[in-house]
Amino acid sequence: MKQLLFLCFIWIAVSCGPIQESPKYRIGFSQCVTGDAWRKAMHEEMYRELSFYPELSLTIKDAKGDNSLQIQQIREFMEEGVDLLIVSPNESAPITPIVEEAFNLGIPVIVVDRKITSNQYSAYVGGDNYEVGLTAGQYIRNLMEDKGQILEIWGLEGSSPAIERHQGLMAALEGSEIDLTVKIRGEWEKDTAKNRLKEYLLEEDPNTFDLVLGHNDVMAIGAYEVLQSKGVSGKQFIGIDALPGPYGGIQAVSDQVLNATFFYPTGGDQAIEVAYQILSGLPFDKQNILQTAAVDSSNVKIMKLQTDKIIDQQSNILRQKERIGVQLEIYHNQRTFLFGFGLTLFIAIISLAYVFKSLREKQEINEELKDKNKEISEQKDKIVEYSEKAEIATQQKFEFFTNISHEFRTPLTLIQGPIEDLLHHPTTGPFKGELKLIKMNTNRLLRLVNQLMDIRKLDNQRMKLNVRENDLIPFLEMIMASFKPLAQKRNITFRLLTEDKNLKVWFDPMMMDKVMFNLLSNAFKFTPDRGSILIKIRLQQLENSISIVVEDTGTGMDAETAEHVFERFYQGKNNAKSGTGIGLALSKELVHLHQGSIKVHTSIHEGTQFVVNLLLGHSHFQDTDKMTGESQLIAPEEVNFEEEDTPTSPVIIPEDALTLLIIEDDEAIRKYMSRQLSKTYHILEAESIDAGIAKALDQLPDLITCDLMVQKQSGYEAIQRLKNDVRTSHIPIIVITAKGEIEDKIEGIRQGVDDYISKPFSMVLLSERIKMLLANRQKLREHYLHQLPIERSLDTSSSPDKKFISEFTAVVEQHCHHPSFSVNDIAEKVGLSRGQLYRKTKAMLGYTVNEYINKVRLKKAKHLLLNSPEKAISEIAFMVGFTSSAYFSTAFKNHYAITPSEFRDKNLK
């Protein structure tokens, strides 16, 4: 079977092979050949030669003796992208520029018959017109025995053949008594030559010339006809070209119309041959000169026989070509039929092979299916067993979920009750702020537990509707009343917009209260201060429904977050404020229980719209969902927000107290830490990583506390940037985070964290850790003061702090002897601002920059006083950078409690 298919492939490939080679190169021929006979002869020679080169194609354009038309035709060939140009110029000078342009563009150019005035062409094919004229002149001298008068009929006066033929003639007649008495411009055309000769004979006597020389045969034959019509005889006629055929020069010699003619081959066949050599990359001659010879009564019969035979052979070639074309067409049709038959046979073989293969595969598949069925049956039994176990595990999980939720409610209730009692007790005034914070977060936990229990009921299909007809607007106003204090505190515009205040809608007040509470809580959570939150009521008459729209001017959501916002436990990736991801999912399911819908319309930085659609009437509810009796609105869920702390006596902090920076996005925790630590330290707050880094670089605090998750950004990034910056590298950092795994602690230590505290944390522990780190920093500062006032540390790569101290002290030591040396010079050299340099130097060394410079100068002075007794005290003062000896003595005494002279006298004795 494989061998048969292989043979079919080979047969089809052979039958589809190319019959003949398609033309590969395009040749453009711009001709300005005058004379129909000469033009026809050239075309026949070109097409005869082309039959030997099937890869060449030829396009001919005739300029009809018009220079501008020929230039246009050559440019058209260039734009068409021909591979080679053949040009027969009308006149040499006008055609030269366009030929040079084509040649310089890389297009090979063959000049035929007539030359141009430059050598910028690929090849020339044509007779030597000077040689033709010279040969004709020598023949005339012999014919006229070196005396007589000649009438010369010129071709186109500006063409190279006419000029060169005349020059050759004049060279041949030099030294004879033959004169050129008359010159007529025949322009290569028979009729033009006849008309010009007739005009001449109207004014001149025919006896003024003995012989007529035409630059081609047709003009000479035309002169013969004119003189015969006027009865003038006894003249001799010489032509040039010797074209074959009934109207050519050879026939005219045979008919004794011309005394002689001279061969001037067209060069058509030679031009095609040279073109093939150029295009094929073969060697070729640039100058291809065609030979000439005289045809007269002595050899005309032989020449006529040869040319007639050539014409017959040309006709036979054309007939053979036509027959070959017919045979090729027949062959093509037969090949097409064979190809179709072979393709059909191939398809049949393939189909047969496919059938056999399919039968075999079917048998194998049947066997496999039997095994698979057996395996599937066994797996099915296992799946049923596993599903039963999974169902039991799921029920156990739900039961645990319910039990743990109830267990949460009990301790929360026991916390909530005593807290409320303490808030109303008169002796708890100093702690009222902390108690309110505990109450707020207790209510928050209780609300989360309630939502988890509602989710559990929905999953267990135990959430039942209790719908009745309610007044919608009073229901919404009652819920809004709980949020109005929060709106007033944050200057948020909070309104209800409706055209009808008497709307009756069927819904479950308990469930819709949770839906509206979640939507409004979400709106207040993401709307900035001085924003806007609106509730809009829209009545949809056509759809018999009502829309409740909660619209805010908050941060909005991206498309991905909006798509998943109603999914359980989903939190947007770019959401700066975290949540549980339960509220909106619960709201959606509660709305769906009412046969309604909820949608969100939002975009980043353009706010959010939540649209709740409820059907009017009660026909869409089951009878078991409806409650009878009057509508009774329930009290809305309590809204928790941070209230103003009870005024307490302000704590006075010393001006030189240390500064702490707290980076924490949870406002409650941040405010709590700030309130507790502000009794001892100056406090800076930042709710984002970028704000924290900016404040650290600007204020240079003494210690920083940072959460590891700040608005969904990694706190490690802030730690790394602060520790790698020479301006903040010395600042201790304490991480306070809920990520308490050992891996997180190890990563924090690698990043350079000084301490790591997990949430929930003890404020007492935090305070003690802060005191310990600041005390250690003070010891480090004293160490630097002891070790680095004069000598620069050799190891500057161990830490950014040591590198800064080394660079700072090196700059001071190098330049302190200049009296004009200032803080600005140091700041520029160490790459810090003046304020940053002051704060960092104070933090690291305990001195201002100027105090440190003076200490270094005095220590250098002390060294010089001991080791350079020959130097005067005033000289030493100037050497260490003091502007006067008096100021130096005062500063020295204030620092060492002794004058410089007393110090020298005391230590040199």
N, C-alpha and C positions, 0 to 999 in steps of 0.2 A: 504493500500500500504506500509506504514512504517513497519507494523508488518511482512509482507511477506519478505521485504528486510532484516529485522533483522533475521528471521529464515534462510534465505539463507546464511547469513554471518556465523551463528552458524554452519550450516551443512558443509560448506566449511572448516571452521576452524577445525572441528572434523575430517573430511575426510583427511585433510592434516597433522594430528598429527603424531608424530613419531611412527613407528612400533616397533622398538626395540632400545635400548640404544646403541649408538656407543661406541667403546672402549674409555675410558677416560685416562687410565694409560698404559704406555709402560713398559714392564719388559724385561730385557736382561739376558739371561742365558748362561754363559760361562762354558762349561762342559769339564772335562777331565776324563770322566767315561770310564773305561776299561771294556771290555767284552760286546759283542753285546747283549746278553740276558739281562744283568742287565741294560744296557743303554735303551733297548727297554721297559723294565718294568717301568723304571723311567719316560720315555716320556708318556707312556700310562696313568700312574697315574696323571701326570701333566695335560694332556689334558682332562682327565675325570673330574678333579677338576675344570678346567677352564670353563667347561660348566655351572657351577653354578655361575660364575662371568663374565657376558658379558661385564662389564666395563673394564676388564683386557685383554691385548694382550701380547703374549709371542713370543720372538725371540730367537732362540737357535743357538749358534755357538760352534762347536766342535774343541778343540785344539789338538786332536789326540795324547795326551801324550807329547806335546812339550811345555815346560815352556815359551819360548820366544813368541810362537804363542799365547798362552793364555793371556800373558801380553798385546800383541798387540790388541787382541779381546776386552779385558776389556777396554782399552783406546779408542777403536772405539765406544764402547757403551757410554762411558762418553762424547765423542765429539758429538754423536748423540742426547744427552740430554734425555736418558731414565730416567724414574721416580724411578726405583728400579733395583738393580743388584742381581742376584743369581749366586754364584760362587761355582763350585766344583773343588777345587785346584788339580793340577797335583802333585805338591810337596809343602809342607808347607812353607819352608823358601823362595824360589824364588818368590812365589806369594804374600807373606805377604805385601811387600811395595806397590804394586799397589792397593791392597784392602784397605790399610790404606789411600792412597791418595784419592780414591773415597769416602771413609767414611768421611774424613776431608773436602771434598768439599760439604758435605751435602746430598750425595746420599745414601739412605739406602742400606745396603749390607746384604744378607742372605748367610751364608756359609753352604753348603750341603755336607754331607758324610765325607769330610775330613776337618780338622781344619787348621787354620793358627797359626803362632807362637806368635800372640798378641791377645788382646781382643778388638781391634778397628773394630768391626763389629756390625751390628744391632741384628742379631739372628743367632743361629746355629740349623740345623735340621739334625739329623743322629743318628745312633745307637751308643751305648757305646762300642767301639771296645775293650776296656780293659775288659769289662764285657763279651763280646762275647768270647774273648780268654780264660777268666777265666772259663766260662761255658763249653767250649770245652775241656779244660784241665781236669776239674773234671769228665766229661763224659769219657774221655780217661782213667783216673785212674781206674774208675770202670770197663771199658771194658777190660783193660789189667791187672787188679788186681795188680796194683802198681809196675809192672816190665816190662821191654822190651825196645826196641829201636824205636825212632820215626824219620822219615824223614820229615822235615818241608819245604814246598814250599811257599816261601814268595811272597807277592805282590811287588809293587814298593818300593824299599828299603828306599827311603827318604820320603814316604808318611806316614801320621799320622795313617791311619788304619792298615798298615802293622806293624808299630812299636808298637802300642798299643795292637794289637792282640797277638803279640809275648810276650809282657810284661805280659799280662793276663795269657797266657799259662804257662809261667815260674813260675808265682805266684802259679798257681794251682798245678803244678808238684813238687813244693818244698816239701821236706820230703818223696818223693817216690823214688823208684829205677828205675824210667823211665828216660832214657837219650835221649837228642836230639843229635844224632850222625851226622846227615847230615842236611845241609841247602842249598836249591837251590833257586835262584832268578828267579821266574817265571814271574814277572812284570805284574801280573794280566791276562796274555794272555795264552790260552790253548796251542797254538803251541809253544810259547816260553818255557813254562814249559816242554812240551814233549821233545823238542830239548835239553834242559839243563839236563833232566833226562837221556836221551840216552847217552849224553856225560859222565855223571857220571858212568853209568853202564858199559861203555867201560873200565873203570879203576878199578871199585870197584865191590865187590860181593854183589848181591841183598840180601844176608842173613844178611847184616849188619844192617837191619832195619826190624821191624815187622809191623809198621803202617805208613801210609802216611797221613799227615795233610796238606791240601791245604787252603791257605788264602781265596780262593773262590771255588765254586763248579766246575767251568770249569777246573781249574788247577788240582783238585783232580781227575776228570773224565779223563783228559789227562794222568795222572800218571797211572791210571787203564789200559787204553788202551795200554800204552807202556809196562807195565809188562805182560799183556795178550799176546801181540805180541811176547814177549821173552819167553813165557811159564812159567813165574813165577807165582805161585799161593800161596794161604795161607796168603795173606797180607790183612790188613784191611785198609779202606779208609774213611777219614772224610773230609767233605767240609763245607763251610760257604756261606750263602746267602739264601738257600732254596727258589730259584726262582720257580714260577709256569711255566707250559708250557711243551711241549714235550721234550725240551732239557734242562730243568732246574734241580735244585738239587732235588726237590721233586720226579720228575719222575725217577731220577737216584737211589734214595733210594728205590722206588717202584720196579725198575728193578734189585735191589740187586747189583748195581754197587758200590754204596756208602753204608757204614754201617750206616752213620748218616750225617745230615747236620743241620746247625743252622741258624735260621731266622736272617737276616739282612735286614730290610725293606729299600727300596730306598728312602723313604721320599719325593717323588715328590708331592703327594697330600698335605702333611703337609706343604711343602715349599710354595705352592700356597696359602694355607689358611693363613699362617703367613704374606705373602706378602700383601694380602687383608687387614688384620688387621692393618698393618703398614701404608698403603696408605690411609686407611679410618680413621686413627686417633684413632683406637680402641686399648685397652690394649692388650699386647702380652708378651709371655715369651721369654727371650733371649736364654735360653737353652731348646731345644726341643729334649729330648732323646727318641729314639724308643726302645721298648723292644725286647728281643730275647728269643728264645725257641728252644729246640732240636726236630728234626724230624728224627725218626728211624722206625724200622719195627713195633713198637708198635702203632704208631699213623699215619703212612704214608697214610693209605687208607682214613682216615677221612680228613686229610689235603689236599690230592689230590682231593677229592670230592669238598671241599670248594673252592680251587683255580680254579678248572675247572669251577665251577659255576660262580665264579667272572669273569673269562675270557668270558664265554658266556654272562653274563650281560653287560660286556664291549662292546661286539660285538652288542648286542641289542641296547645299548645306541648310538653307532655310527650310526646304521641303522635308529634309531628314529631321530637322529640329521639330517641325510640326508633327511628324509621324511619331517621334519619340514622346512628344507631349501627349498624344492620343494613347500610346501604349502605357505611359505612366499613369494616366487617368484610369485605364482599364485595370492596371495592376493595383492601383490604390483601392478601387472598388472591390477587387477580389481579396485584397488583404483585409479590408474592413469586414467582408463576409467571413473570412477565415478567423479573424479575431473574435467576432461574435460567436461563431461556432465553437471556437476553443474556449471562450469564456463560459459558454453554456455547459460545455463538457466539464470544465473545471468545477463549476458550481455543482453540477450533478455528482461529481466524484466527492467533493467536500460534503455535500448533503448526505450521500450514502455513508461516508465515513462517520459523519456526525450521528447518523441513525444507529449504526453499530455501536458507537461509543456510548450513546445515550442508553441503549439497551443494557450494555454491560454495567454502566454506572447505576442504572435503576436497580439492577439486581443487588449491587453492593449497598445501595442506599436502603433497600428493603431490609437487608440483613442488619445494617446499622440501626435502622428504626426499631427493629425488634429489641435490640440491646438497649436503645435509648428509652423505649417505653418501659422496659423493666426497671431501668435506673430511675426514671421519672416517678414511677409508682412508689419505689422505695423512698425517694426524696419527698414525695407528697406526704407519705406517712410521717416522715420526720418533721416536715413543716407543720403539719397539724399538731404534732406533739409540742414543737417549739412555740407555736402560736398560743396553745393553751397555757404553757408556762409564762409566755410574755403577757398574756391577758391577766394572769394571776399577779405577775410582777407589777403591771400597770395599776391594777386595783390597789395593790399594797402601796405603790407610790402615791396614788391619789389620796389614800387614807392617811399616809404619813404627812402628805402636804396639808390636808385638812387639819389633822391633829396639831401639827407644829404651828399652823396659823392661829388656831385657838389658843395654844400654849403661849404664843406671843401676846395675845390680847390680855391675858390675865396679868402678867407683870407690868405691861404698859398701863393698864387700868390702875394698878396699885401705885405706879409712879405718878400718873396724872392727877389722881385725887389729892394726895398730900401736897403736891406742888401748888395746886390751886388754893389749898388751905394756907400754905405758907405765903403765897402772894397777897392774901388779904390780912395776914397777921401784922400788927403794927411794929413788931421788933425786927422785921426782916428788911427794913428799908435799905441798908447798905448792900444787900445781896439781891435786890429786886431785879436788876438787869440779868444776873446769872440765872435766876429762877425763871424769868421769862424765856431765856434762851433754852432752858431745859424743857419748858412747857411746849415751846414751838416745835422742837425736834421730836418730842414725844408724840404730839399730834401728827407730825409728818410720818413717823413710823407706823402709827395706828392706821393712817389712811392707806399706806402701802400694803399693810396686812389685809385690810378690807378689800382692796383691789385684787390681791392674790386669791382671796376666798371667792370673789365674784368670778374670776377666771376659772377657778375650780368648778364652780356651779355650772358655768357655760359648757365646759368640757364634759361634765357628767350629765348635761341636759336636765339640770334641776332648777335652772333659772326660769321662773314663771312670770308672765305678764299679769299685771293688775291695772288695766287701762280703764279710764273713765273720762268724761268730758271735763276739761279744765279751761280756765281763763289763762291764755298764754301770756299776755302782757304782765299781769300781776305776778305770775310765776317767775318770769325773767327778772322783773324789778326786784323781787325778793332775793334772788341769787346775786344780782348786781350789788345789792346793799352790803353784802359781806366784803366785796372787793373795793368799795369806794374809799375807805380809809387808806388802803394801799395806793390807790390812784392819786389821792390828794397828797400823800407823802412824796410821791415821785413826780408830781406835776404832769400826770398823764390824763389826756382828754378821754373820758369814759362816758359814752352815751348810748341810748337805745333809740333807734330811728324807725318809726312805723306810721303808716297813714290811718290805720284802723286800730283803736285801742280796745275793741270789743271782739276779739278773735277767740272762737271756741275750737279747741283741738283735742282730739282723743289721744292720750298718752299715759304712760305709767310715771307718776311724779317722782318716785324713788329713782327710777332708771334715768330719766331725763335730767334730774338734778346732777347725777354723776357725770352725764355727758357734758352738760353746760359747764360744770365745775372744772372738768379736765380741759375743755377748750379755752376757758378764760384763764386758768392757771398757766396753760401753755403760752397764751398771748402775753400775759404779764411777765412771764419768764424771759421772753425774747424781745420785748419792746423796751427800748432805752428810755431813760427819764425824759420828760417833756415830749413824749410820743403821743400816739393816738390809738385807742381801741374802741371800735364801734360794733354794736349789734344791730343788724338791719333785718327787718321783717318784710318779705316779699310774697305776695299772694299770686299764685299761678292759676288763673281761672281755667285755662284750657286743659291743664293737666290735673285740675282739682286737687291741688297740693299747696303747701306753704313751705317757704324756705327761710331758715334761720341762718344768717350769715354773721360769723365772727371775724371781723377784719382788723388787722393790726398793722402798724408801720415798723415792725421789727426787722430783724436781720434777714428774714427769708430763708429759703432752702434751695439747694441746687436740684437739678432734675433727678439725679439718682436718689437723693434723700426723699424727695416728694413721692417717688415711685414706691418706696418701701416704708413710708412713714406710718402706715396702719398695720404693719407686721409686728407681731409680738417680740418684745425685747430688742427691737432694732433701734440703733442709735446712729445718727448721721456721722460720717467720717469727719466732716468739717464743722460739726456742731461744737461750739465752744463750751456750752453748758450741758453737763451730763444729766442723765435721768435713768429711769428704770426701763423705759420702752414699753410700759404696760398701759398707761392711761389712754392713748389714742387707739390702741388695739381693742381695749375694752369698750371704748365709746363706739367704735364701728360696729361691734357685735351687738351692743345694746340697741343701736339705731336699726340694725337689720332685724332684730326681734320685733320692731314696730313696723316691719315691711317698708322701711324707708331707706334712704341712702345718705352717705356722707362723702364729700369730695374735698380736695384741697387744690387751691390755685396759688402758686407762689413763684418767686424768682429771687435770686440773690440780691440783697440790699434794697428790695422793693416791697417788702412786707409779705403777709400771708393772709389768705381767705380760706376759712373752713365753712362749707355750705352743707347744712343738714336739711334734707327734704323729707317732709312727713305728709302722708296722704290725709285729706280731709274726710270727715265722716268716720264710720266705724264698721263698714261692710267688709273691710279687709281683715278684721280680727275674728278669731274664733269666739264662740259664746263663752267658752271657759276662760278666755282672757279678760272678759269684761266684768266690772264691778258695778253694783247698783248703789244708789244713794247719792247724796250731794257731794260735789267736789270739795276736797279739803286739802289745801296746800300744806306741805310739810316744811319744817324749819330747814334752811339750807345748811350745808356742811360748813363748818367754821374755817375761815381763811387764816392761815398763820403767816405773819410777816414780822420782821424785827421792829419792835417799837423803840421809842426813845428811852434811853436809860434814865433811871431816876437820878435827878441831879445830886451830885455828891461834891464834897469839898475838893477843889482842885489840888492836884499834887504838884508841888514845886520841885522841879528838877534842876540841878545845878547846870550852869552854862557849859562846863567842861564834861558833862555826862557823855558817855559813849553812845554811838548811833548804831541801831540795828535796822536791817532791811528785811521785810517779810514778803516773800514771793509766794502767793497763794491765791487761787482763783475762787475758792469758796468764801464768799463774803462773810458768812457767820463765823467760820474758823478764823479768818483773818482779823476780823474785828475783836474777837475774843482774845486772841494772842496779843493784839495791839493794846487792848485795854489792860491786860494783866502786866505786860512788860513795860508799859509807858510810865509805871510808877518809879522805874529805876533808870530807863534809857530813853533817848530820843528815838522815835520810831518812824521809819519810812515804809510805805506800803506799795505793792505792785501786784496787779491781778493778771499779768501776762509775762511770758518769758522776755519779750522784747522790751517791755516797760521796765522790768527788773534789771536787765543788763544796762539799759540807759541810765537808770538812777544809780546803779553801782559805779558806773564810769564817771558820772557827774559828781556824786556826793562822797564817794569812797567811804562807805560805812565801816564800822569796826567789826561787824559780824553779819552774816547773811543766813536766813533760814529759807529753804526752798522745797516745794513739793516736787515729786518726780513726774506728775501728770498735771500740767497747767494748761487748761483750755485745749486738751487733746495734743499738746506738745510735750516732748520729752524734756524733763528737767536736766538730764545728762548733758544736753546740748548747752544749756546755760552754764552748768558747772565747768564744762570743758573750755568754753570761751572765757569765763572769768579766770580760771586757773592758768590759762596760757597767755593772758594779757598782763604785761608787766605792771600796769596801773592797778590791777585788782588781785594779782596773784597772792599777795600776802594776807588777804582777808579770809578768816576762817568761815567755813560753810557747814551748816547743820542741815541734813535732809530730814524732813518730817513728812512721812508718806504712809499710805495704806498698803503699799507693796512691801511686805515684810519678809519675802522669801530670801533664803540665804544667797541665791544667785544675784538678786538685786543688791544686797548689801556688799557682795564681793565687787560687783561692777561699780558701785559708788566709791569704794575704797580705791579702785584702779583709777577713777577719774579725779581723785584728789580730795574726796569728801573728808572733813575732819570729824564728823560724828553722824550717826544714823539712828533716828528715832521712829518707831512704827506707830501708826494711829490704831486705836485711840491712845493718847499719851497723857502723861502726868505733867501739869504745869510746873509743879515743884521740881520734877526731874529735869525738865527743860531749862528752868532757871539756873539750876546747879550746873548743868552742862555748859551753859553760856558763860557763867562765872569762871569755870575751870578753863575753858578755851581762851578767854580774854586774859586770865592770869598767866597762862602759858605763853601767850603772845607778848605779854609784858616782859617775861623772863627772856624771851628771844630777842626783844628789843634791847634789853640790857646787855645781852651777849654781844650783839652787833656793836653797841656803843663801846664795849670793852675791847673788842677784837679789831674793829675796822676804822678807828678814827684817822690813822695815819697810813698804815700799811695796807695795800690792796691784796685781796684774796687771790691766790693763783688759780683756784678752781671756780670758774664762773658759769659752769654748765650744770651744776648739781640741782639748782632750783631757780625759778624766776625771781624769788625774793633776794637770794644771795647775789644773783646776777645784777639786779637793780642796785643793791648796796655797793657792789664792787664798781659798777660804772659810775655811780654818783660820787663815791669817795675819790675815785681816780680823777674825775673831772675837777673836783674841788682841790685836790693836791696839786694838780698840774697848773691850775690857773689862779690859785689863791694869792700869789705874790703880786698880782696886778691890782692896783687900787680900784680900778673901774670895774673889776669883775663883779657881776650881779646875779640875782636869781634868774633873770630872763636868759642870761647866757647858759646857765645850767639847764633850764627847761628846754632850750633849743637843742642842746647836745644830747640829752637823754630822751627826747621825743615826747615830752609831756607838756600840758599847759601849765601856766604859773600856779593856778589853783590846785590842780591835781598834784603837782610837785610838792606844794606846801602840805597837803593832806597826807600824801603817802610818806613823806619824810617824817612828819609828826607821828604818824602811826607806827612806822618802823623804828625810828630812833628816839622819839620822845622830845625832839628839839625842832624848832623852826629852821629853815634853811640858813638864815643869817646867823642864828646862834651857832649852828654847826660850823659855818665858815670861820667865825671868830675863834671857836675852840681849836680848829685846825691851825689857824694862824698863830695862836698863842702857844700851842704845843711845839710848832716849828721854831718859834722865837725862843722858847725854853731850851730847845736842843742847841740852837746857835749860841745862846749865852753861855752854855756849858762847854761847847766844843770849839768856839771861835773867839777866844779872849782878845785877839788883836783887833776885832771889829768893834766900832763904837756902837752904843745903844741906839743912836739915831739911825745908823746905817742898817742895823738889824731890823728896826721898825719898818724901814722902806723895803727891805728884802722880803718881808712876810706880808706886804700889802697894806700897811697902815700909812695914812697920808701925812701924819705928823708924829713926832716922838712923844709929845705931851699926851695925845690921845692914846698912843700905845702904852705909855706908863700907867695911865688911868685904867685902861682895860685890863692890863696885866695884874695890877694891884687888886681890882675888883674880883678877879678870878682866882688868884693865888694868895691874896691877903699879904702881898709883899711887893715892893717896887722892883723893877728889873735890876737896878744897880745893887740893891740890897741882896737880891737873889744871887747875882754873880759873886759879890763879895763873900757871901756866906758859904757858897759851894766851891769856891776856888781856893779857900784858905787851906 
